[in-house]
Amino acid sequence: MKFTRYFETIRLRPERAMIRSEWIEHVDSHPVREVIQMDGCIRRWAPIPEMHGRYLRVVVLADGETVHNAFFDRSFTP
């Protein structure tokens, strides 16, 4: 799994440091929804059971494999 420099920096924040790589991989391979943005980036969501079913949003670049952002999306509804 590849990460942008932005993601590596943002992941150091306390609210993001808890996001495990295996959760990101889970969202990438088992999304419940996927949206392609105008710039080609892809947003994917999936629930994380260990976090009481909260939905993790993972944003990957247009190449489909480089993670640019990941966070628990409070406003997502399946």
Buried (B, 14 or more C-beta within 10 A) or exposed (E): EEBBEEBEEBBEEEEBEEBBEEBBEBBBEEBEEBEEEEEEBBBBBBBBEEBEEEBBBBBBBEEEEBBBBBBBBEEBEE
